[in-house]
Amino acid sequence: MLAVDGEHPYFATMMPSVTAEELQRLRLPGKRTELVRGRLVVREPAGLRHGLIAGEIALTLGQYVKQRSLGRVCTAEPGFKLEREPDTVRAPDVAFIRSEKLPDPPPEGYAQLAPDLVVEVVSPNDRPGEVLAKVGDWLNAGTRMVWVVDPGPRRVRVYRADGSETVVSEEEALNGEDVVPGFRIPVASIL
């Protein structure tokens, strides 16, 4: 039985509660999925602009991190298990994980950790409340900084574990602060 959440057509529950293990076995070709407190969230692919922005950030951040042996950068919406019973598995557009936090070897499935930096690129179908819920899940799980890149108004909101928030305009640069020390990227270069 497929029930659809009345508030948003992309929220669907295939059973009363889905686990991270069930999500991993689920195959929905052409869809993006996450698990939020046991509820399956299904979305359409994000689109080319979204992919270009996420790719530029991943490439630039990845080169910086690799040159300095700081850790690893991943993309392609890898799943991170942030909560259990009910399970929450979030999939960021880009994530940075410090070397000392990386499991060795990396798990085949979802990593049970919070990345140090998460980048979420706002898609045309994203609702503000959904984006803020993702930010909250990341920060509550231990992520130190979240960048929410919003192509519409051409700005980035930076959310930090200490509760502070900053808006960075396209005339300014994003700063890795103490999460990725020394890293800077002009917002105009990613939008």
Backbone as JSON Lines, residues from 0, in Angstrom:
{"i":0,"aa":"M","n":[0.84,-1.18,0.0],"ca":[0.0,0.0,0.0],"c":[0.88,1.24,0.0]}
{"i":1,"aa":"L","n":[0.55,2.19,-0.82],"ca":[1.33,3.42,-0.91],"c":[0.46,4.57,-0.43]}
{"i":2,"aa":"A","n":[0.88,5.2,0.65],"ca":[0.16,6.35,1.18],"c":[1.0,7.59,0.94]}
{"i":3,"aa":"V","n":[0.36,8.68,0.54],"ca":[1.09,9.91,0.26],"c":[0.76,10.93,1.33]}
{"i":4,"aa":"D","n":[1.79,11.57,1.87],"ca":[1.62,12.63,2.85],"c":[0.82,13.77,2.21]}
{"i":5,"aa":"G","n":[-0.2,14.25,2.91],"ca":[-1.07,15.27,2.36],"c":[-0.41,16.62,2.14]}
{"i":6,"aa":"E","n":[0.69,16.91,2.81],"ca":[1.31,18.22,2.68],"c":[2.19,18.33,1.45]}
{"i":7,"aa":"H","n":[2.77,17.26,1.01],"ca":[3.72,17.33,-0.09],"c":[3.66,16.05,-0.9]}
{"i":8,"aa":"P","n":[3.51,16.14,-2.21],"ca":[3.35,14.94,-3.02],"c":[4.6,14.06,-3.09]}
{"i":9,"aa":"Y","n":[5.76,14.56,-2.67],"ca":[6.96,13.76,-2.77],"c":[7.25,12.97,-1.5]}
{"i":10,"aa":"F","n":[6.44,13.14,-0.47],"ca":[6.61,12.36,0.73],"c":[5.72,11.14,0.6]}
{"i":11,"aa":"A","n":[6.28,9.96,0.75],"ca":[5.48,8.74,0.64],"c":[5.91,7.75,1.71]}
{"i":12,"aa":"T","n":[4.98,6.98,2.21],"ca":[5.28,5.94,3.17],"c":[4.85,4.62,2.56]}
{"i":13,"aa":"M","n":[5.76,3.69,2.45],"ca":[5.43,2.41,1.86],"c":[4.98,1.42,2.91]}
{"i":14,"aa":"M","n":[5.24,1.7,4.17],"ca":[4.82,0.88,5.29],"c":[4.84,1.78,6.51]}
{"i":15,"aa":"P","n":[4.29,1.36,7.64],"ca":[4.23,2.25,8.79],"c":[5.58,2.88,9.15]}
{"i":16,"aa":"S","n":[6.65,2.12,9.06],"ca":[7.98,2.65,9.36],"c":[8.99,1.88,8.52]}
{"i":17,"aa":"V","n":[9.94,2.6,7.94],"ca":[10.97,2.0,7.11],"c":[12.29,2.12,7.86]}
{"i":18,"aa":"T","n":[13.11,1.08,7.81],"ca":[14.42,1.12,8.45],"c":[15.48,1.49,7.42]}
{"i":19,"aa":"A","n":[16.65,1.84,7.91],"ca":[17.77,2.16,7.01],"c":[18.13,0.95,6.16]}
{"i":20,"aa":"E","n":[18.04,-0.24,6.73],"ca":[18.36,-1.46,5.98],"c":[17.36,-1.69,4.85]}
{"i":21,"aa":"E","n":[16.09,-1.42,5.12],"ca":[15.07,-1.56,4.07],"c":[15.26,-0.51,2.98]}
{"i":22,"aa":"L","n":[15.61,0.7,3.38],"ca":[15.87,1.76,2.4],"c":[17.01,1.36,1.47]}
{"i":23,"aa":"Q","n":[18.03,0.75,2.02],"ca":[19.19,0.37,1.23],"c":[18.83,-0.68,0.16]}
{"i":24,"aa":"R","n":[17.86,-1.52,0.46],"ca":[17.44,-2.54,-0.51],"c":[16.4,-2.03,-1.5]}
{"i":25,"aa":"L","n":[15.79,-0.91,-1.2],"ca":[14.73,-0.35,-2.03],"c":[15.33,0.23,-3.31]}
{"i":26,"aa":"R","n":[14.71,-0.04,-4.42],"ca":[15.19,0.49,-5.7],"c":[14.06,1.27,-6.36]}
{"i":27,"aa":"L","n":[14.25,2.58,-6.49],"ca":[13.29,3.44,-7.19],"c":[14.08,4.16,-8.28]}
{"i":28,"aa":"P","n":[14.22,3.56,-9.45],"ca":[15.03,4.17,-10.52],"c":[14.6,5.6,-10.83]}
{"i":29,"aa":"G","n":[15.59,6.47,-10.96],"ca":[15.33,7.85,-11.32],"c":[14.81,8.72,-10.2]}
{"i":30,"aa":"K","n":[14.8,8.22,-8.97],"ca":[14.3,8.98,-7.83],"c":[15.41,9.17,-6.81]}
{"i":31,"aa":"R","n":[15.3,10.23,-6.02],"ca":[16.21,10.49,-4.9],"c":[15.43,10.15,-3.63]}
{"i":32,"aa":"T","n":[16.04,9.4,-2.75],"ca":[15.33,8.99,-1.53],"c":[16.14,9.3,-0.29]}
{"i":33,"aa":"E","n":[15.42,9.6,0.79],"ca":[15.98,9.76,2.12],"c":[14.98,9.13,3.08]}
{"i":34,"aa":"L","n":[15.42,8.96,4.3],"ca":[14.56,8.41,5.34],"c":[14.57,9.39,6.5]}
{"i":35,"aa":"V","n":[13.39,9.86,6.91],"ca":[13.3,10.85,7.97],"c":[12.41,10.29,9.07]}
{"i":36,"aa":"R","n":[13.04,9.89,10.18],"ca":[12.34,9.31,11.32],"c":[11.37,8.22,10.88]}
{"i":37,"aa":"G","n":[11.9,7.32,10.04],"ca":[11.13,6.17,9.58],"c":[10.26,6.41,8.37]}
{"i":38,"aa":"R","n":[10.13,7.66,7.93],"ca":[9.29,7.97,6.76],"c":[10.16,8.1,5.51]}
{"i":39,"aa":"L","n":[9.73,7.41,4.47],"ca":[10.43,7.47,3.2],"c":[10.11,8.79,2.5]}
{"i":40,"aa":"V","n":[11.14,9.49,2.05],"ca":[10.99,10.74,1.31],"c":[11.5,10.48,-0.1]}
{"i":41,"aa":"V","n":[10.65,10.68,-1.09],"ca":[10.99,10.41,-2.49],"c":[10.87,11.72,-3.27]}
{"i":42,"aa":"R","n":[11.92,12.02,-4.03],"ca":[11.92,13.25,-4.82],"c":[12.35,12.95,-6.26]}
{"i":43,"aa":"E","n":[11.99,13.86,-7.13],"ca":[12.43,13.78,-8.52],"c":[13.91,14.18,-8.59]}
{"i":44,"aa":"P","n":[14.61,13.8,-9.66],"ca":[15.99,14.28,-9.85],"c":[16.01,15.81,-9.83]}
{"i":45,"aa":"A","n":[17.11,16.36,-9.35],"ca":[17.19,17.79,-9.07],"c":[17.36,18.68,-10.29]}
{"i":46,"aa":"G","n":[17.97,18.24,-11.34],"ca":[18.15,19.07,-12.53],"c":[19.61,19.46,-12.75]}
{"i":47,"aa":"L","n":[19.88,19.95,-13.95],"ca":[21.25,20.24,-14.37],"c":[21.9,21.35,-13.55]}
{"i":48,"aa":"R","n":[21.21,22.46,-13.34],"ca":[21.8,23.58,-12.59],"c":[22.25,23.12,-11.2]}
{"i":49,"aa":"H","n":[21.39,22.37,-10.54],"ca":[21.7,21.81,-9.23],"c":[22.98,20.97,-9.29]}
{"i":50,"aa":"G","n":[23.06,20.1,-10.29],"ca":[24.22,19.23,-10.44],"c":[25.5,19.99,-10.74]}
{"i":51,"aa":"L","n":[25.4,21.04,-11.55],"ca":[26.58,21.84,-11.86],"c":[27.11,22.55,-10.62]}
{"i":52,"aa":"I","n":[26.21,23.09,-9.82],"ca":[26.62,23.79,-8.6],"c":[27.27,22.81,-7.63]}
{"i":53,"aa":"A","n":[26.61,21.69,-7.38],"ca":[27.17,20.68,-6.46],"c":[28.51,20.16,-6.97]}
{"i":54,"aa":"G","n":[28.6,19.95,-8.28],"ca":[29.85,19.46,-8.87],"c":[30.99,20.44,-8.71]}
{"i":55,"aa":"E","n":[30.73,21.73,-8.93],"ca":[31.78,22.75,-8.79],"c":[32.29,22.82,-7.35]}
{"i":56,"aa":"I","n":[31.36,22.78,-6.41],"ca":[31.76,22.81,-5.0],"c":[32.56,21.56,-4.66]}
{"i":57,"aa":"A","n":[32.08,20.4,-5.07],"ca":[32.77,19.15,-4.76],"c":[34.18,19.12,-5.37]}
{"i":58,"aa":"L","n":[34.3,19.57,-6.6],"ca":[35.6,19.57,-7.27],"c":[36.59,20.5,-6.57]}
{"i":59,"aa":"T","n":[36.16,21.74,-6.31],"ca":[37.05,22.73,-5.7],"c":[37.41,22.34,-4.26]}
{"i":60,"aa":"L","n":[36.39,21.96,-3.48],"ca":[36.62,21.54,-2.1],"c":[37.46,20.26,-2.06]}
{"i":61,"aa":"G","n":[37.13,19.32,-2.95],"ca":[37.85,18.05,-2.98],"c":[39.33,18.21,-3.27]}
{"i":62,"aa":"Q","n":[39.67,19.08,-4.22],"ca":[41.09,19.33,-4.53],"c":[41.8,19.94,-3.34]}
{"i":63,"aa":"Y","n":[41.17,20.89,-2.69],"ca":[41.76,21.55,-1.54],"c":[42.02,20.54,-0.42]}
{"i":64,"aa":"V","n":[41.01,19.75,-0.12],"ca":[41.1,18.76,0.96],"c":[42.16,17.7,0.65]}
{"i":65,"aa":"K","n":[42.19,17.23,-0.58],"ca":[43.15,16.19,-0.97],"c":[44.59,16.71,-0.9]}
{"i":66,"aa":"Q","n":[44.83,17.92,-1.4],"ca":[46.18,18.5,-1.38],"c":[46.73,18.63,0.04]}
{"i":67,"aa":"R","n":[45.85,18.8,1.01],"ca":[46.26,19.02,2.39],"c":[46.03,17.8,3.28]}
{"i":68,"aa":"S","n":[45.6,16.7,2.69],"ca":[45.32,15.45,3.42],"c":[44.44,15.69,4.64]}
{"i":69,"aa":"L","n":[43.36,16.45,4.44],"ca":[42.47,16.8,5.55],"c":[41.38,15.76,5.79]}
{"i":70,"aa":"G","n":[41.09,14.96,4.78],"ca":[40.01,14.0,4.88],"c":[39.52,13.66,3.49]}
{"i":71,"aa":"R","n":[38.21,13.47,3.35],"ca":[37.64,13.13,2.05],"c":[36.38,13.95,1.8]}
{"i":72,"aa":"V","n":[36.11,14.2,0.52],"ca":[34.89,14.86,0.08],"c":[34.1,13.86,-0.74]}
{"i":73,"aa":"C","n":[32.82,13.77,-0.47],"ca":[31.98,12.86,-1.26],"c":[30.79,13.62,-1.81]}
{"i":74,"aa":"T","n":[30.26,13.07,-2.89],"ca":[29.12,13.66,-3.58],"c":[28.22,12.53,-4.05]}
{"i":75,"aa":"A","n":[27.28,12.81,-4.91],"ca":[26.34,11.81,-5.43],"c":[25.39,11.34,-4.34]}
{"i":76,"aa":"E","n":[25.1,12.21,-3.4],"ca":[24.12,11.96,-2.34],"c":[24.35,10.67,-1.58]}
{"i":77,"aa":"P","n":[25.53,10.54,-0.96],"ca":[25.76,9.36,-0.13],"c":[24.87,9.41,1.11]}
{"i":78,"aa":"G","n":[24.43,8.27,1.57],"ca":[23.56,8.24,2.75],"c":[24.35,8.2,4.03]}
{"i":79,"aa":"F","n":[23.91,8.98,5.0],"ca":[24.48,8.98,6.35],"c":[23.35,8.68,7.33]}
{"i":80,"aa":"K","n":[23.54,7.63,8.13],"ca":[22.54,7.28,9.13],"c":[22.75,8.17,10.34]}
{"i":81,"aa":"L","n":[21.79,9.05,10.6],"ca":[21.93,10.05,11.65],"c":[21.18,9.69,12.93]}
{"i":82,"aa":"E","n":[20.13,8.9,12.81],"ca":[19.33,8.5,13.98],"c":[18.88,7.06,13.8]}
{"i":83,"aa":"R","n":[18.54,6.42,14.94],"ca":[18.02,5.05,14.92],"c":[16.69,5.0,15.67]}
{"i":84,"aa":"E","n":[15.85,4.11,15.19],"ca":[14.57,3.77,15.84],"c":[13.73,4.96,16.23]}
{"i":85,"aa":"P","n":[13.08,5.62,15.36],"ca":[13.05,5.37,13.93],"c":[14.29,5.94,13.24]}
{"i":86,"aa":"D","n":[14.67,5.29,12.17],"ca":[15.89,5.65,11.46],"c":[15.74,6.93,10.64]}
{"i":87,"aa":"T","n":[16.84,7.68,10.59],"ca":[16.94,8.83,9.69],"c":[18.22,8.66,8.87]}
{"i":88,"aa":"V","n":[18.06,8.68,7.56],"ca":[19.19,8.61,6.63],"c":[19.06,9.83,5.73]}
{"i":89,"aa":"R","n":[20.02,10.73,5.83],"ca":[20.04,11.92,4.99],"c":[21.13,11.76,3.93]}
{"i":90,"aa":"A","n":[20.93,12.43,2.78],"ca":[21.86,12.32,1.66],"c":[22.21,13.72,1.17]}
{"i":91,"aa":"P","n":[23.38,14.24,1.56],"ca":[23.75,15.6,1.15],"c":[24.21,15.65,-0.3]}
{"i":92,"aa":"D","n":[24.2,16.84,-0.86],"ca":[24.73,17.01,-2.2],"c":[26.26,16.87,-2.19]}
{"i":93,"aa":"V","n":[26.89,17.43,-1.17],"ca":[28.35,17.34,-1.0],"c":[28.61,17.24,0.5]}
{"i":94,"aa":"A","n":[29.62,16.46,0.88],"ca":[29.99,16.34,2.29],"c":[31.5,16.23,2.43]}
{"i":95,"aa":"F","n":[32.01,16.8,3.51],"ca":[33.43,16.67,3.87],"c":[33.5,15.96,5.21]}
{"i":96,"aa":"I","n":[34.4,14.96,5.27],"ca":[34.63,14.2,6.51],"c":[36.12,14.25,6.82]}
{"i":97,"aa":"R","n":[36.45,14.71,8.02],"ca":[37.85,14.76,8.46],"c":[38.45,13.36,8.49]}
{"i":98,"aa":"S","n":[39.75,13.27,8.23],"ca":[40.45,11.98,8.18],"c":[40.22,11.13,9.41]}
{"i":99,"aa":"E","n":[40.3,11.73,10.59],"ca":[40.19,10.96,11.83],"c":[38.79,10.38,12.06]}
{"i":100,"aa":"K","n":[37.79,10.88,11.35],"ca":[36.42,10.35,11.48],"c":[36.1,9.27,10.45]}
{"i":101,"aa":"L","n":[36.91,9.18,9.41],"ca":[36.62,8.23,8.32],"c":[36.77,6.8,8.79]}
{"i":102,"aa":"P","n":[35.73,5.98,8.59],"ca":[35.87,4.56,8.91],"c":[36.82,3.9,7.91]}
{"i":103,"aa":"D","n":[37.62,2.95,8.4],"ca":[38.55,2.25,7.53],"c":[38.32,0.75,7.66]}
{"i":104,"aa":"P","n":[37.82,0.11,6.64],"ca":[37.44,0.63,5.34],"c":[36.08,1.31,5.4]}
{"i":105,"aa":"P","n":[35.79,2.15,4.41],"ca":[34.47,2.79,4.37],"c":[33.38,1.73,4.22]}
{"i":106,"aa":"P","n":[32.24,1.89,4.87],"ca":[31.19,0.89,4.75],"c":[30.6,0.87,3.34]}
{"i":107,"aa":"E","n":[30.13,-0.31,2.93],"ca":[29.43,-0.43,1.66],"c":[28.12,0.35,1.7]}
{"i":108,"aa":"G","n":[27.48,0.35,2.86],"ca":[26.18,1.0,3.02],"c":[26.33,2.38,3.61]}
{"i":109,"aa":"Y","n":[25.34,2.77,4.39],"ca":[25.32,4.1,4.97],"c":[26.34,4.21,6.09]}
{"i":110,"aa":"A","n":[27.04,5.32,6.12],"ca":[27.97,5.59,7.22],"c":[27.15,6.07,8.42]}
{"i":111,"aa":"Q","n":[27.51,5.58,9.58],"ca":[26.81,6.0,10.79],"c":[27.64,7.09,11.46]}
{"i":112,"aa":"L","n":[27.62,8.26,10.83],"ca":[28.36,9.41,11.33],"c":[27.79,10.66,10.68]}
{"i":113,"aa":"A","n":[28.12,11.8,11.25],"ca":[27.73,13.08,10.67],"c":[28.96,13.7,10.03]}
{"i":114,"aa":"P","n":[28.9,14.07,8.75],"ca":[30.03,14.75,8.13],"c":[30.34,16.05,8.87]}
{"i":115,"aa":"D","n":[31.55,16.55,8.7],"ca":[31.94,17.8,9.34],"c":[31.32,19.0,8.64]}
{"i":116,"aa":"L","n":[31.26,18.94,7.3],"ca":[30.64,19.99,6.49],"c":[29.67,19.33,5.54]}
{"i":117,"aa":"V","n":[28.48,19.9,5.45],"ca":[27.46,19.42,4.5],"c":[27.08,20.58,3.6]}
{"i":118,"aa":"V","n":[26.92,20.29,2.31],"ca":[26.44,21.27,1.35],"c":[25.12,20.77,0.79]}
{"i":119,"aa":"E","n":[24.1,21.59,0.92],"ca":[22.79,21.3,0.34],"c":[22.5,22.39,-0.69]}
{"i":120,"aa":"V","n":[22.23,21.98,-1.93],"ca":[21.88,22.92,-2.99],"c":[20.36,22.89,-3.11]}
{"i":121,"aa":"V","n":[19.74,24.05,-3.0],"ca":[18.29,24.15,-3.06],"c":[17.82,23.86,-4.49]}
{"i":122,"aa":"S","n":[16.88,22.93,-4.61],"ca":[16.28,22.58,-5.89],"c":[14.98,23.35,-6.08]}
{"i":123,"aa":"P","n":[14.51,23.48,-7.32],"ca":[13.27,24.22,-7.56],"c":[12.07,23.69,-6.77]}
{"i":124,"aa":"N","n":[12.02,22.39,-6.5],"ca":[10.87,21.81,-5.78],"c":[11.03,21.8,-4.27]}
{"i":125,"aa":"D","n":[12.2,22.22,-3.76],"ca":[12.42,22.22,-2.31],"c":[11.58,23.29,-1.63]}
{"i":126,"aa":"R","n":[11.01,22.91,-0.51],"ca":[10.24,23.87,0.3],"c":[11.13,24.33,1.45]}
{"i":127,"aa":"P","n":[11.02,25.61,1.84],"ca":[11.89,26.14,2.9],"c":[11.87,25.3,4.18]}
{"i":128,"aa":"G","n":[10.72,24.84,4.6],"ca":[10.64,24.03,5.82],"c":[11.39,22.72,5.72]}
{"i":129,"aa":"E","n":[11.36,22.11,4.53],"ca":[12.09,20.86,4.3],"c":[13.59,21.09,4.39]}
{"i":130,"aa":"V","n":[14.04,22.2,3.79],"ca":[15.47,22.52,3.82],"c":[15.92,22.77,5.26]}
{"i":131,"aa":"L","n":[15.16,23.54,6.02],"ca":[15.52,23.8,7.41],"c":[15.48,22.52,8.26]}
{"i":132,"aa":"A","n":[14.56,21.61,7.95],"ca":[14.52,20.33,8.66],"c":[15.8,19.54,8.41]}
{"i":133,"aa":"K","n":[16.29,19.56,7.16],"ca":[17.55,18.88,6.84],"c":[18.7,19.51,7.63]}
{"i":134,"aa":"V","n":[18.75,20.84,7.62],"ca":[19.81,21.54,8.36],"c":[19.78,21.13,9.83]}
{"i":135,"aa":"G","n":[18.59,21.12,10.42],"ca":[18.44,20.72,11.81],"c":[18.91,19.3,12.06]}
{"i":136,"aa":"D","n":[18.56,18.38,11.16],"ca":[19.0,16.99,11.32],"c":[20.53,16.89,11.27]}
{"i":137,"aa":"W","n":[21.14,17.59,10.33],"ca":[22.6,17.55,10.23],"c":[23.26,18.1,11.5]}
{"i":138,"aa":"L","n":[22.83,19.27,11.93],"ca":[23.45,19.9,13.1],"c":[23.19,19.1,14.38]}
{"i":139,"aa":"N","n":[21.99,18.57,14.55],"ca":[21.68,17.75,15.74],"c":[22.49,16.46,15.77]}
{"i":140,"aa":"A","n":[22.88,15.96,14.6],"ca":[23.67,14.73,14.54],"c":[25.16,14.97,14.77]}
{"i":141,"aa":"G","n":[25.6,16.25,14.73],"ca":[27.01,16.54,14.98],"c":[27.76,17.2,13.84]}
{"i":142,"aa":"T","n":[27.08,17.5,12.74],"ca":[27.73,18.24,11.66],"c":[28.09,19.63,12.18]}
{"i":143,"aa":"R","n":[29.29,20.09,11.87],"ca":[29.75,21.35,12.42],"c":[29.31,22.57,11.61]}
{"i":144,"aa":"M","n":[29.09,22.38,10.28],"ca":[28.69,23.5,9.45],"c":[27.89,22.98,8.25]}
{"i":145,"aa":"V","n":[26.83,23.72,7.89],"ca":[26.01,23.38,6.73],"c":[25.92,24.61,5.84]}
{"i":146,"aa":"W","n":[26.24,24.42,4.56],"ca":[26.07,25.48,3.57],"c":[24.81,25.15,2.78]}
{"i":147,"aa":"V","n":[23.86,26.06,2.75],"ca":[22.67,25.91,1.92],"c":[22.79,26.9,0.77]}
{"i":148,"aa":"V","n":[23.07,26.36,-0.41],"ca":[23.29,27.17,-1.6],"c":[21.95,27.36,-2.29]}
{"i":149,"aa":"D","n":[21.55,28.62,-2.45],"ca":[20.26,28.93,-3.04],"c":[20.47,29.69,-4.35]}
{"i":150,"aa":"P","n":[20.36,29.0,-5.49],"ca":[20.63,29.62,-6.78],"c":[19.65,30.74,-7.14]}
{"i":151,"aa":"G","n":[18.41,30.66,-6.66],"ca":[17.41,31.69,-7.0],"c":[17.87,33.08,-6.6]}
{"i":152,"aa":"P","n":[18.02,33.34,-5.31],"ca":[18.49,34.67,-4.88],"c":[20.01,34.81,-4.94]}
{"i":153,"aa":"R","n":[20.7,33.76,-5.4],"ca":[22.16,33.78,-5.56],"c":[22.88,34.1,-4.25]}
{"i":154,"aa":"R","n":[22.62,33.26,-3.26],"ca":[23.27,33.44,-1.96],"c":[23.42,32.07,-1.28]}
{"i":155,"aa":"V","n":[24.21,32.09,-0.22],"ca":[24.44,30.87,0.56],"c":[24.19,31.21,2.03]}
{"i":156,"aa":"R","n":[23.41,30.38,2.68],"ca":[23.22,30.5,4.12],"c":[24.16,29.51,4.79]}
{"i":157,"aa":"V","n":[24.89,30.0,5.78],"ca":[25.83,29.17,6.52],"c":[25.26,28.96,7.92]}
{"i":158,"aa":"Y","n":[25.03,27.7,8.27],"ca":[24.53,27.33,9.59],"c":[25.64,26.61,10.34]}
{"i":159,"aa":"R","n":[25.83,26.97,11.6],"ca":[26.91,26.38,12.4],"c":[26.37,25.65,13.62]}
{"i":160,"aa":"A","n":[27.18,24.73,14.13],"ca":[26.78,23.93,15.29],"c":[26.51,24.8,16.51]}
{"i":161,"aa":"D","n":[27.13,25.96,16.62],"ca":[26.89,26.83,17.77],"c":[25.58,27.61,17.68]}
{"i":162,"aa":"G","n":[24.81,27.39,16.6],"ca":[23.52,28.05,16.43],"c":[23.58,29.34,15.62]}
{"i":163,"aa":"S","n":[24.76,29.78,15.27],"ca":[24.87,31.02,14.49],"c":[24.58,30.75,13.02]}
{"i":164,"aa":"E","n":[24.2,31.81,12.34],"ca":[23.85,31.72,10.92],"c":[24.35,32.99,10.23]}
{"i":165,"aa":"T","n":[24.84,32.82,9.0],"ca":[25.33,33.94,8.2],"c":[24.8,33.78,6.79]}
{"i":166,"aa":"V","n":[24.49,34.91,6.15],"ca":[24.13,34.9,4.73],"c":[25.32,35.45,3.96]}
{"i":167,"aa":"V","n":[25.75,34.69,2.94],"ca":[26.88,35.08,2.12],"c":[26.35,35.38,0.72]}
{"i":168,"aa":"S","n":[26.54,36.61,0.26],"ca":[26.03,37.02,-1.05],"c":[26.98,36.59,-2.16]}
{"i":169,"aa":"E","n":[26.52,36.76,-3.4],"ca":[27.36,36.33,-4.53],"c":[28.6,37.21,-4.71]}
{"i":170,"aa":"E","n":[28.65,38.37,-4.06],"ca":[29.85,39.21,-4.13],"c":[30.9,38.78,-3.11]}
{"i":171,"aa":"E","n":[30.55,37.86,-2.23],"ca":[31.45,37.43,-1.16],"c":[31.96,36.01,-1.42]}
{"i":172,"aa":"A","n":[32.75,35.5,-0.48],"ca":[33.29,34.15,-0.6],"c":[32.87,33.31,0.6]}
{"i":173,"aa":"L","n":[32.64,32.03,0.34],"ca":[32.42,31.09,1.43],"c":[33.75,30.78,2.08]}
{"i":174,"aa":"N","n":[33.73,30.56,3.37],"ca":[34.94,30.35,4.14],"c":[34.79,29.03,4.9]}
{"i":175,"aa":"G","n":[35.8,28.19,4.84],"ca":[35.77,26.92,5.55],"c":[35.9,27.05,7.05]}
{"i":176,"aa":"E","n":[36.21,28.25,7.52],"ca":[36.34,28.54,8.95],"c":[37.23,27.5,9.63]}
{"i":177,"aa":"D","n":[36.86,27.03,10.82],"ca":[37.7,26.05,11.5],"c":[37.36,24.61,11.09]}
{"i":178,"aa":"V","n":[36.36,24.44,10.2],"ca":[35.98,23.12,9.73],"c":[36.9,22.67,8.6]}
{"i":179,"aa":"V","n":[37.16,23.56,7.65],"ca":[38.12,23.32,6.56],"c":[39.02,24.54,6.54]}
{"i":180,"aa":"P","n":[39.99,24.59,7.46],"ca":[40.82,25.8,7.63],"c":[41.48,26.26,6.33]}
{"i":181,"aa":"G","n":[41.34,27.57,6.06],"ca":[41.99,28.18,4.91],"c":[41.21,28.07,3.61]}
{"i":182,"aa":"F","n":[40.16,27.28,3.57],"ca":[39.41,27.11,2.33],"c":[38.49,28.3,2.1]}
{"i":183,"aa":"R","n":[38.53,28.82,0.87],"ca":[37.64,29.92,0.45],"c":[37.22,29.65,-0.99]}
{"i":184,"aa":"I","n":[35.96,29.97,-1.27],"ca":[35.47,29.85,-2.64],"c":[34.49,30.99,-2.88]}
{"i":185,"aa":"P","n":[34.73,31.79,-3.93],"ca":[33.8,32.88,-4.25],"c":[32.42,32.31,-4.61]}
{"i":186,"aa":"V","n":[31.4,32.87,-4.02],"ca":[30.03,32.4,-4.29],"c":[29.71,32.54,-5.77]}
{"i":187,"aa":"A","n":[30.15,33.63,-6.39],"ca":[29.88,33.84,-7.83],"c":[30.45,32.71,-8.7]}
{"i":188,"aa":"S","n":[31.51,32.06,-8.24],"ca":[32.13,31.0,-9.05],"c":[31.35,29.7,-9.02]}
{"i":189,"aa":"I","n":[30.4,29.57,-8.09],"ca":[29.63,28.33,-8.0],"c":[28.2,28.49,-8.5]}
{"i":190,"aa":"L","n":[27.74,29.73,-8.65],"ca":[26.33,29.94,-9.06],"c":[26.2,30.19,-10.54]}
